[in-house]
């Protein structure tokens, strides 16, 4: 009888332990399922909420970036910086735990915008913002040009670089924006230079044309090496990077037509200028759901990079035509 009793108690203990184990495993399973579900919703919903390709062709800077009697082009550059880092949120440097880290179109688009703004600000510092090549460069413009060269992928802490906090990309760009606003304020007060000479406009257009030419060379090389691939994860990165670049140049050139209105009218450049803007606008308005890098003579699928490159080359040609008129 004692053996039977002992066996019964052992069996009961094992049953209790088994039930506890099953209960424990059930809780762990539900917790894991909840964590996976949360992460999926966090990243998926977060990406949807954050993602935005802001290609508003009627964009106007807000009041904190405006300065009466200042340069319209400088207002636009400051306004685009403000929009991308403060209104739309800078995404190119988001760490792995942020939803935007899984985005690639928006970060490339934003970096394309800043690359064009940096190029123009350098030209503004080197040409338009000084009386002659031998005169001193404007301190605010020099600061802005340097800060906009800062990498767009730097977060506030990167242990691979330093264990100490570092300057995040958007912080540097915000400093650049403030320097541009400060310059424009001094310009409105008559304490800064904005030379509206033909040679300055010529140099600026040539610089933009060179940048566009470099972009088309990258497109040409990528198409030559990868067109016809069924999966091309670089095609959309390039497409949106150059779309952002073209958008920024469109906005800058549109603003320069106001700053150099007298020169453009006197040299009868209005029609050529408008056609050039139309070509840039054609690049910006390209908006396919999926970026395809199919064969150039493909029957079923287009090559969006080739189409983009065509309009970029057309815009570059028209920039050169305006430059040739300014040379005469």
C-alpha positions in Angstrom: 0.0 0.0 0.0 2.9 2.4 0.8 4.4 1.8 -2.6 1.1 2.7 -4.3 0.8 5.8 -2.2 4.3 7.0 -3.0 3.8 6.4 -6.7 0.6 8.4 -6.7 2.3 11.4 -4.9 5.2 11.2 -7.5 2.8 11.2 -10.4 0.9 14.2 -8.9 4.1 16.1 -8.5 5.1 15.4 -12.1 1.6 16.5 -13.3 1.9 19.8 -11.4 5.4 20.4 -12.8 4.2 19.6 -16.3 1.2 22.0 -15.9 3.5 24.7 -14.6 5.9 24.1 -17.5 3.0 24.3 -20.0 1.7 27.4 -18.4 5.2 29.0 -18.5 5.7 28.0 -22.1 2.3 29.4 -23.0 3.1 32.7 -21.3 6.5 32.9 -23.1 4.8 32.2 -26.4 2.2 34.9 -25.9 4.9 37.4 -24.8 7.0 36.6 -27.8 4.0 36.9 -30.1 3.2 40.3 -28.5 6.7 41.5 -28.9 6.9 40.5 -32.5 3.5 42.1 -33.2 4.5 45.3 -31.5 7.8 45.5 -33.4 6.0 44.9 -36.7 3.4 47.6 -36.0 6.1 50.0 -34.6 8.2 49.7 -37.7 5.5 49.3 -40.3 3.2 52.0 -39.1 6.2 54.3 -38.2 7.6 54.0 -41.7 4.2 54.8 -43.2 3.8 57.9 -41.0 7.3 59.2 -41.5 7.8 58.5 -45.2 7.3 61.6 -47.4 8.8 62.6 -50.7 8.1 66.4 -50.4 8.4 67.6 -54.0 6.0 70.5 -53.7 6.9 72.7 -56.7 5.1 75.7 -55.2 7.0 75.5 -51.9 7.4 78.8 -50.1 9.7 79.3 -47.1 8.0 80.1 -43.8 8.3 83.5 -42.2 11.4 82.7 -40.0 13.4 82.2 -43.2 12.1 85.3 -45.0 13.9 88.7 -45.1 12.4 91.7 -46.9 14.9 93.1 -49.5 17.1 90.0 -49.0 17.9 87.3 -51.6 15.1 85.1 -52.7 17.5 82.2 -53.4 18.9 82.4 -49.9 15.4 82.3 -48.5 14.6 79.2 -50.5 17.8 77.4 -49.4 17.2 78.2 -45.7 13.5 77.3 -46.1 14.3 73.9 -47.7 16.8 73.1 -44.9 14.1 74.1 -42.3 11.5 72.0 -44.0 13.5 68.8 -44.3 15.0 68.8 -40.8 12.3 70.3 -38.7 9.0 69.8 -40.5 9.5 66.5 -42.4 12.2 65.2 -40.0 15.7 64.2 -41.1 15.8 60.4 -41.7 19.1 59.6 -43.2 20.9 59.2 -39.9 18.2 57.4 -37.9 19.7 54.5 -35.8 18.6 50.9 -36.0 15.8 51.2 -33.4 13.9 54.0 -35.3 11.3 53.1 -37.9 12.9 55.3 -40.6 16.0 53.2 -40.5 14.2 50.8 -42.9 13.4 53.6 -45.4 15.7 54.3 -48.3 13.8 56.5 -50.8 13.1 59.4 -48.4 16.7 59.5 -46.9 18.2 59.5 -50.4 15.8 62.2 -51.6 16.7 64.4 -48.6 20.4 63.9 -49.1 20.0 64.8 -52.8 18.4 68.0 -51.8 21.1 68.9 -49.3 23.9 68.0 -51.8 22.4 70.6 -54.3 22.0 73.2 -51.5 25.6 72.7 -50.4 26.8 73.1 -54.0 24.9 76.3 -54.5 25.9 77.7 -51.1 29.6 77.1 -52.0 29.1 79.1 -55.2 27.2 81.8 -53.3 30.3 82.1 -51.0 32.8 82.0 -53.7 31.1 84.2 -56.3 27.8 85.9 -55.7 28.5 86.8 -52.0 31.7 88.7 -52.6 32.6 91.8 -54.7 35.4 90.2 -56.7 37.5 87.1 -56.5 40.2 88.9 -54.5 37.8 90.2 -51.8 37.1 88.6 -48.5 34.5 85.8 -48.3 31.4 86.4 -46.1 31.8 84.7 -42.8 28.1 83.5 -42.5 28.2 82.1 -46.0 31.5 80.4 -45.4 30.1 78.8 -42.2 26.9 77.7 -44.0 28.9 76.2 -46.9 31.1 74.2 -44.6 28.2 72.9 -42.4 26.2 71.7 -45.4 29.2 69.6 -46.5 28.6 67.5 -43.3 27.6 63.9 -43.8 23.9 63.4 -43.7 24.2 60.0 -41.9 25.7 61.1 -38.6 23.6 60.5 -35.5 24.2 62.1 -32.2 26.2 59.0 -30.9 28.3 56.7 -33.0 30.5 54.3 -30.9 32.4 53.3 -34.1 33.7 56.9 -34.2 33.7 58.0 -30.6 32.3 57.0 -27.2 31.3 60.6 -26.7 28.2 62.3 -28.2 28.9 64.0 -31.6 27.1 66.6 -33.7 24.1 65.1 -35.5 23.6 65.9 -39.2 20.4 67.9 -38.5 22.1 70.0 -35.9 24.8 71.0 -38.3 22.3 71.8 -41.0 20.3 73.9 -38.6 23.4 76.0 -37.9 23.9 76.4 -41.6 20.3 77.6 -41.9 20.8 80.2 -39.2 24.0 81.4 -40.8 22.1 81.9 -44.1 19.3 83.8 -42.4 21.9 86.0 -40.6 23.6 86.7 -44.0 20.2 87.6 -45.6 19.4 89.9 -42.7 22.7 91.8 -43.1 22.1 91.9 -46.9 18.7 93.5 -46.4 20.4 96.1 -44.1 23.0 96.8 -46.7 25.8 95.2 -44.7 26.5 92.2 -47.0 27.2 91.6 -50.7 25.0 89.9 -53.3 26.6 90.8 -56.7 24.0 90.5 -59.5 26.6 90.5 -62.3 26.4 88.4 -65.4 29.7 86.6 -64.7 28.5 85.5 -61.3 25.3 84.1 -62.7 27.3 82.4 -65.4 29.7 80.8 -62.9 26.7 79.6 -60.8 24.9 78.0 -63.8 28.2 76.3 -64.9 28.6 74.9 -61.5 25.1 73.5 -61.5 25.6 72.1 -65.0 28.8 70.3 -63.9 26.9 68.7 -61.0 24.1 67.6 -63.2 26.7 66.2 -65.7 28.3 64.2 -62.9 24.8 62.8 -62.0 24.1 61.7 -65.5 27.5 60.0 -65.7 26.5 57.9 -62.6 23.2 57.0 -64.2 24.9 56.0 -67.4 27.4 53.8 -65.6 24.7 52.1 -63.5 22.5 51.4 -66.6 25.5 50.0 -68.5 26.4 47.6 -65.6 23.0 46.6 -64.2 20.2 47.3 -66.7 18.0 44.3 -67.2 18.5 42.9 -63.7 15.3 41.6 -62.2 16.2 43.0 -58.8 18.2 46.2 -58.5 18.2 47.7 -55.0 20.4 50.6 -56.0 18.2 51.9 -58.8 15.7 53.5 -56.4 18.5 55.0 -54.3 20.0 56.7 -57.3 16.6 57.7 -58.7 15.4 59.4 -55.5 18.9 61.0 -54.8 18.9 62.7 -58.2 15.2 63.6 -57.9 16.0 65.4 -54.7 19.0 67.1 -56.4 16.8 68.2 -59.4 14.1 69.5 -57.0 16.5 71.6 -55.1 18.1 73.1 -58.2 14.6 73.8 -59.6 13.7 75.8 -56.5 17.0 77.6 -56.5 16.9 78.5 -60.2 13.4 79.6 -59.9 14.4 81.9 -57.0 17.5 83.2 -58.9 15.1 84.4 -61.7 13.8 86.8 -59.1 17.2 87.8 -57.8 18.6 88.4 -61.3 15.3 89.6 -62.8 16.9 92.7 -64.3 19.8 90.8 -65.9 17.5 88.1 -67.3 15.2 90.7 -68.8 18.1 92.8 -70.3 19.7 89.7 -71.9 16.4 88.4 -73.1 16.8 85.1 -71.2 13.2 84.7 -70.1 12.1 82.1 -72.6 15.3 80.0 -72.3 15.1 80.2 -68.5 11.5 79.0 -68.5 12.3 76.0 -70.8 15.2 75.1 -68.5 12.9 75.1 -65.5 10.4 72.9 -67.4 13.1 70.3 -67.9 14.0 70.3 -64.2 10.3 70.1 -63.3 10.0 67.1 -65.6 12.6 65.3 -63.5 10.8 66.1 -60.3 7.4 65.0 -61.6 8.6 61.5 -62.4 6.9 59.4 -59.7 6.7 55.7 -60.5 5.4 53.2 -57.9 8.4 50.9 -58.5 11.7 52.0 -59.9 12.7 49.8 -62.9 16.1 49.5 -64.4 15.0 47.3 -67.3 16.8 47.0 -70.6 16.7 50.2 -72.6 14.9 48.4 -75.5 12.7 46.3 -73.2 9.1 45.6 -74.4 7.3 45.2 -71.1 9.1 47.4 -68.5 10.5 50.9 -68.7 13.9 52.1 -67.6 13.2 54.9 -65.2 16.8 55.8 -64.7 17.2 56.3 -68.5 14.1 58.6 -68.6 15.4 60.6 -65.6 18.8 60.9 -67.2 17.3 62.2 -70.5 15.5 65.1 -68.7 18.7 65.8 -66.6 20.8 66.0 -69.8 18.1 68.2 -71.4 18.3 70.6 -68.4 22.1 70.6 -68.5 22.0 71.4 -72.2 19.7 74.3 -71.6 21.9 75.6 -68.7 24.8 75.6 -71.2 22.7 77.5 -73.7 21.9 80.2 -71.2 25.6 80.3 -70.3 26.5 80.8 -73.9 24.2 83.8 -74.2 25.7 85.3 -71.0 29.2 85.0 -72.6 28.2 87.2 -75.6 
